[in-house]
Amino acid sequence: MMQHQLALQARFRPETLERVLRVVRHRGFQVCSMNMVSAVNPQNINIELTVASLRPIELLFSQLSKLVDVACVEVQQPASQQIRA
């Protein structure tokens, strides 16, 4: 299994974290680690995820980018290969 690190910026709402985790699970990824902290703006949160799967990370990236409360998704890779939305 390949591991990938994701960084998300989202609105701070009770259901946001649940939606993110549901998408991760439905897309066939396993959460290896997760960290959530308040952003500079208290209405937003930053979520860092390490996920594992045999599936391409683009499948998860595209679905997380579509979530209404998610403002930004970034796949943490070497600087020349970062994917942002």
C-alpha positions, 0 to 999 in steps of 0.5 A, spaced: 500 500 500 502 507 498 501 512 503 499 519 501 499 526 505 494 530 504 493 538 507 486 540 507 483 547 509 475 547 511 470 551 514 469 549 522 463 546 522 461 539 526 459 535 520 466 537 516 470 532 519 465 527 518 464 528 511 472 528 510 472 521 513 466 518 510 469 520 503 476 517 505 473 511 507 468 510 501 474 511 496 477 505 499 483 509 503 485 507 510 486 513 515 493 512 518 494 518 522 490 525 522 491 532 525 486 537 526 487 544 528 484 551 528 486 556 522 488 563 523 481 565 522 477 561 528 472 559 523 476 555 519 480 548 520 486 545 517 486 538 517 492 533 515 491 526 513 496 520 512 492 515 508 494 508 505 491 505 499 493 501 492 488 506 489 490 512 485 490 518 490 487 522 485 480 519 486 480 521 493 483 528 491 478 530 486 472 527 491 475 531 497 475 538 493 468 537 491 466 537 498 462 544 500 466 546 506 473 544 503 476 550 501 483 547 499 486 540 498 493 539 497 497 532 496 503 533 500 509 530 495 516 533 492 515 540 491 515 539 483 509 534 484 504 538 488 497 537 486 492 543 489 485 545 488 
